[in-house]
Amino acid sequence: MEFWLSLFADFRDNRYFDGYFLDKSILQFCCMGLIQDELDDTAQVWNTHHIRPSENKHASSQWSAQCGVCTA
């Protein structure tokens, strides 16, 4: 994802992108599928990674209490 953010920032900084409708439409047409593929790959990796067990069985409730999150 960093690649796309950097690329679009370069377009803007070098004045290749002015934010008008045509520029947005061209970028969507050319890049939307590629960006979606990268997001899908990232989601797949994230959703299938293994979370190692914690020795502290109450870690999530302690974290929630410290952050002010109410868990029931």
HELIX and SHEET records of a PDB file:
HELIX    1   1 GLU A    2  ASP A   13  1                                  12    
HELIX    2   2 PHE A   21  THR A   48  1                                  28    
HELIX    3   3 ALA A   59  CYS A   67  1                                   9    
END                                                                             
